[in-house]
Every structure is written in structure tokens, then in C-alpha cells.
Amino acid sequence: SSGINAEWPLRPGNNISSTQYKKLDKTLKCYNLVQTIQGITRIARKGDNFSQTTIDVVFTNCYSDFIKSSVLKECIGDHQAIMCEINSKVPVAPKFEKIEIRNHSKRNIQSFTAYLRDNCDFSELLNCTDIEVVTTGLCNHMEQAYSNFFPPKTIVRHEKFIHKPSPDLLNAINFTHFLFKKFKKLKKKKDRLRLCVDTTA
């Protein structure tokens, strides 16, 4: 919300038909501004007379974000301090999310394929003539083997980071790190040579 802290002599007994008041009211409406302070902010004495004015004000075009506006007892000079409580929504940083996946490591894949190739006997399924029995038996067998060779594991994922970057991206990142390290080494070598020249001069 945008606010303007200003001083304007708005008195409770203002003449709303005066030209000055009409100009102020028109300006506020033109910019969709609302005056949030309604209490007396200054009590002045002149001789035996006292004047009460709302001279310290806060204008805003987001009045719906204001929770509370009040005049405090504390004084700043001969003015009352004012306070505005605003409902400011601070975006919460996204957190890492824990998810469960199957461990598809290279070793597990090799063990799984070796098991299917060398240790599985499908003779009973091949000799069966009922296609539904064969399909159900094959699915159960594969599901059990998959669960055994690819156990679940928990990983931490962030919505703004890539979970499984491509090999090309990893190579580009590693190459960038390599160039940066090489640059730092050359810079150190150059600084040492410059130091040697300065000390021998």
C-alpha cells in the first residue's frame, strides 16, 4: 500500500462548503486516497484559547490493508504521535519437499535384468492356455521382482531446482566450474608475478 504522511489542517469543524475543502476533497477522490487518522493530533494554546486540530494525517489508496489507525498519547514536540497497523503479507519462501521414489540406480537395473534373464522360469506360463491366468501371473511376478530390486528411497526436492538434470546440463555446469578454477589459478599466478616485480624494482 502506498501512504503519504503529511500535515494538513483538517479540523473537526471544517466548513465543507469552503473552496479549500472542496479542492482537497476533489484531489483525494481523484487519486482514490483515504485519510486514515480521525483523532486530534495537536492541541495548541494561544493566550487563554486552545485549538484542537487533526494536522498529522496519513493518506492511502489501499485502505483495505489497514487494520488499525490511532493517535497515541506520546508526543513529538507539540504533536501527538500517530500509529498505523498494516496487514502486510510477506511471501513465505518455498520449502524443500520430501518425496518417496524407487531407487533406479545403475546397479539395481543390472541386477534386475540379470535376474529376469538367468533366474526366472516362465515354463509354466508358456505352457498355460488361459491368457488371463498368464497375464495375471506375469504381472504379479514382475511387480514382486520390481519391488525387490528397486527399493523405495526418500529424496528432498525443491520446486525451483531440477531433480534430474540432463547429462548435457551437467557437462555444461562442470565445464563452467573448470573454467572458473582455471581463471582463479591464472589470476593468482599473475598476482604473484606482479608482486615479484614490485619487490625487485
Salt bridges, closest charged atoms under 4 A:
ASP25 OD2 - LYS29 NZ 3.22
ASP56 OD2 - HIS79 ND1 2.73
ASP78 OD2 - ARG42 NH2 2.98
ASP78 OD1 - HIS79 NE2 3.37
GLU97 OE1 - ARG157 NH2 3.03
ASP118 OD1 - ARG117 NE 3.29
ASP191 OD2 - LYS187 NZ 3.52
